[in-house]
Every structure is written in structure tokens, then in C-alpha cells.
Amino acid sequence: MARICVARRVGGKASHRHGQWFDVVDADALRRQIDGLLDPEGSGGGRDWEVLAYDGLPDFGPQPDLDELLAWLDAVDELGAPFEAWWAMRSFGRVIEAADAFADRYQGTYAERTSWARHTLSVMGERIGDQTELDAYAQAAAVNGEVQFVDAVGGGIHVFWND
């Protein structure tokens, strides 16, 4: 479950009180919960709050777009751990931008670089024999900037084509 710790700002950015953890499930419900934290009487307050901590989410800063938090969770649900690795290694302005780039560049998750090289060469119609230097091919592809290998949590690698 993804959560954020939200606190009311009091007397400037450095002073907080009434911090509370909220589950990130629905943006509208989250906005209502935050509004209740800020203005329990419902008299209408501003965005005088900030996120102090994230649990199960990357850091979206102190004043996140709540719809972006949910879009990130949806992308992770749909695209999985490779998307999380993609998000962590790049800088994106919006989740949709990251998801589009991911769709264009993700090549798969493999046990190791040589597995990727074997698959890629076979798709290209190359004959793979005992003399084929799969590790050298993978290394050259990375050094030449054609691909990027990112370690996968729990072992293996995610492979992405570069720009």
C-alpha cells in the first residue's frame, strides 16, 4: 500500500504540526482527507500543507500533484518493476511522459546480458554458435550507447534501447 505523510505548515516551511499518514488510493478521497487535516471545521483553506515522507512511492516533492501519484501507481501496476527501474534512472516531468518513453525503449528482462544478446541476435537472424561472443556483443552495445542495462530487483537485468 502506498502512503504519504502530510503535515500542515505553520509559520513557514520549517514548522509543521498535525502530520498524518494517508493511503494513496483515490485522488479525490485523498484531497478530502488532506482538507480535513488542514481545516477540520470545513471553512475552506488553501494548500498550506506538504508531504513529509513517502512510503511505497518515489519522492514527488513537498507539494505533489495527487493525480500524478495515482498515475505512477497505475503505471507500476500495468508495467511492473521494469517501469519502476526506468522511472528511477531518468528524470521525467510527468508520469505519462515516462510511460510513453518506457513503451518505446523497454526490451525485456533477462537473466543476464548474454541472454539478452542471444535473444537479440536470434531475432536479427544471426547464427549463434560456440564461437559467438555474446558477452562481447552485449558489452559493445552498452559501450556504443545502443542499450542500457539496469539491474533488476531480485536478480537479472532490465534492458532499454537508448535514444
C-alpha positions as CSV (number, residue, x, y, z in Angstrom):
1,M,0.0,0.0,0.0
2,A,1.4,3.4,-0.9
3,R,1.1,6.1,1.7
4,I,2.1,9.7,2.2
5,C,2.7,11.6,5.4
6,V,1.1,15.0,5.1
7,A,1.5,17.9,7.6
8,R,0.1,21.3,8.0
9,R,2.6,24.1,7.5
10,V,2.6,26.5,10.4
11,G,4.6,29.7,10.4
12,G,6.8,28.9,7.5
13,K,8.2,25.9,5.7
14,A,10.2,24.5,8.6
15,S,7.4,24.3,11.1
16,H,4.8,21.5,10.9
17,R,2.1,20.1,13.1
18,H,-0.7,17.6,12.8
19,G,1.2,15.2,10.5
20,Q,-0.8,12.2,9.4
21,W,-0.3,9.2,7.1
22,F,-2.8,8.7,4.3
23,D,-3.2,5.8,1.9
24,V,-2.9,6.8,-1.7
25,V,-5.8,5.1,-3.4
26,D,-8.1,7.8,-4.8
27,A,-7.1,11.4,-5.5
28,D,-10.5,12.9,-4.6
29,A,-10.6,11.0,-1.3
30,L,-7.0,12.0,-0.5
31,R,-7.8,15.6,-1.2
32,R,-10.8,15.4,1.2
33,Q,-8.6,13.8,3.9
34,I,-5.9,16.5,3.5
35,D,-8.5,19.2,3.6
36,G,-9.9,17.7,6.8
37,L,-6.4,17.7,8.3
38,L,-5.9,21.4,7.4
39,D,-9.4,22.7,8.1
40,P,-11.4,20.3,10.4
41,E,-14.3,22.8,10.5
42,G,-14.5,22.9,6.7
43,S,-14.2,26.7,6.4
44,G,-12.1,26.5,3.3
45,G,-8.3,26.6,3.5
46,G,-5.5,26.7,0.9
47,R,-2.8,24.3,0.0
48,D,-0.9,25.1,3.2
49,W,0.3,21.5,3.5
50,E,3.3,19.5,2.4
51,V,4.3,15.8,2.2
52,L,7.0,15.0,4.7
53,A,7.5,11.4,3.7
54,Y,6.6,8.8,1.1
55,D,6.0,5.1,1.7
56,G,5.8,2.8,-1.4
57,L,6.2,5.8,-3.8
58,P,9.1,7.7,-5.2
59,D,9.6,11.2,-3.8
60,F,7.4,13.6,-5.7
61,G,8.4,16.6,-3.6
62,P,6.6,18.5,-0.9
63,Q,3.7,19.7,-3.0
64,P,2.9,16.8,-5.3
65,D,0.2,16.6,-8.0
66,L,-2.0,13.9,-6.4
67,D,-3.2,12.7,-9.8
68,E,0.4,12.1,-10.8
69,L,0.9,9.9,-7.7
70,L,-2.0,7.8,-8.8
71,A,-0.9,7.7,-12.4
72,W,2.5,6.4,-11.2
73,L,0.8,3.7,-9.2
74,D,-1.3,2.8,-12.2
75,A,1.8,2.6,-14.4
76,V,3.6,0.4,-11.9
77,D,0.5,-1.9,-11.7
78,E,0.4,-2.1,-15.5
79,L,4.1,-2.2,-16.4
80,G,5.7,-3.6,-13.2
81,A,9.2,-3.5,-11.8
82,P,10.8,-2.6,-15.1
83,F,8.8,0.7,-15.1
84,E,10.0,1.4,-11.5
85,A,13.6,0.9,-12.6
86,W,13.0,3.1,-15.7
87,W,11.5,5.9,-13.5
88,A,14.3,5.7,-11.0
89,M,17.1,6.1,-13.6
90,R,15.6,9.0,-15.6
91,S,14.1,12.4,-14.9
92,F,10.6,12.9,-16.2
93,G,8.2,15.8,-15.9
94,R,5.1,13.7,-15.9
95,V,4.2,10.0,-15.5
96,I,2.6,9.8,-18.9
97,E,5.9,11.0,-20.5
98,A,7.8,8.3,-18.6
99,A,5.2,5.6,-19.6
100,D,5.5,6.6,-23.3
101,A,9.3,6.6,-23.2
102,F,9.2,3.2,-21.4
103,A,6.9,1.7,-24.1
104,D,9.3,2.9,-26.8
105,R,12.5,1.7,-25.2
106,Y,11.9,-1.3,-22.9
107,Q,13.3,-4.5,-24.5
108,G,12.7,-7.0,-21.7
109,T,14.0,-8.5,-18.6
110,Y,16.7,-11.2,-18.9
111,A,18.7,-13.4,-16.6
112,E,21.9,-11.7,-17.7
113,R,23.4,-9.7,-20.6
114,T,24.3,-12.8,-22.6
115,S,20.7,-13.9,-22.5
116,W,19.7,-10.6,-24.0
117,A,22.5,-10.8,-26.6
118,R,21.4,-14.4,-27.6
119,H,17.8,-13.3,-28.0
120,T,18.6,-10.1,-29.9
121,L,21.0,-11.8,-32.3
122,S,18.5,-14.6,-33.0
123,V,15.7,-12.1,-33.7
124,M,18.1,-10.4,-36.2
125,G,18.6,-13.8,-37.9
126,E,22.2,-14.2,-36.8
127,R,23.5,-17.7,-36.4
128,I,24.7,-18.3,-32.9
129,G,27.4,-20.9,-32.5
130,D,30.0,-21.8,-29.9
131,Q,32.3,-19.1,-31.3
132,T,29.7,-16.3,-30.9
133,E,30.9,-13.9,-28.2
134,L,27.6,-13.0,-26.6
135,D,29.2,-11.1,-23.7
136,A,31.4,-9.0,-26.1
137,Y,28.3,-8.2,-28.2
138,A,26.4,-7.0,-25.1
139,Q,29.3,-5.0,-23.8
140,A,29.8,-3.4,-27.2
141,A,26.1,-2.5,-27.4
142,A,26.3,-0.8,-24.0
143,V,29.6,1.0,-24.7
144,N,28.3,2.2,-28.0
145,G,25.2,3.7,-26.3
146,E,22.7,1.4,-28.1
147,V,21.3,-0.1,-24.9
148,Q,21.2,0.4,-21.2
149,F,21.3,-2.5,-18.7
150,V,19.6,-1.9,-15.3
151,D,19.9,-4.4,-12.5
152,A,16.5,-5.9,-11.6
153,V,15.5,-6.3,-8.0
154,G,15.9,-10.0,-7.1
155,G,18.4,-10.6,-9.9
156,G,18.5,-10.3,-13.7
157,I,18.6,-7.1,-15.8
158,H,16.1,-4.9,-17.5
159,V,17.2,-3.8,-21.0
160,F,16.3,-0.4,-22.6
161,W,17.2,0.9,-26.0
162,N,18.8,4.4,-25.7
163,D,17.5,7.4,-27.5
